[in-house]
Amino acid sequence: DMVIAHELAHQWFYHLLGNNQGMEPFLDEGFATWAETMYLRAQGSFDAATLEGLHQNIAARGAGEKTILGQSVYDFSDLGRYSYDIYYGGASLLYQMEKSLGEDRFRELLHDYVTHFRLGFVTTEDFLSYWHTVAGDTLDPLFSLYLGE
């Protein structure tokens, strides 16, 4: 079920909103993994512990370490590490954004994000600019932690 939810989400994140999958993979894989959590919530089986634990691990990383989502596919030699950092790191960022903004406000802004960039090409810079415009500096600590921005 989770794989189907993830792959269906790619209709929006990568197909409707294009991005450079090699250089900025969290922009589609992180969003698609986050969409899995939406499915699991609807099924009543979502366990936030994985995303919360990952968030704590990211927060504990030492200064000077490469930010978790600032990596390209070419930075990985291990598929497990790639999945953990990019798929679940991206989902963790979005989950933390949702917690910070509130579920209704986040989903409203996410809908606007998809509408704004629909049929376009999104970069990390576009992602940050959009969210900073609509949420002010509220999300800046998260962006700094996950993206170094």
Beta strands, then each sheet from edge to edge (+ up, - down):
strand 1: 17-18
strand 2: 120-121
sheet 1: 1+ 2+
end
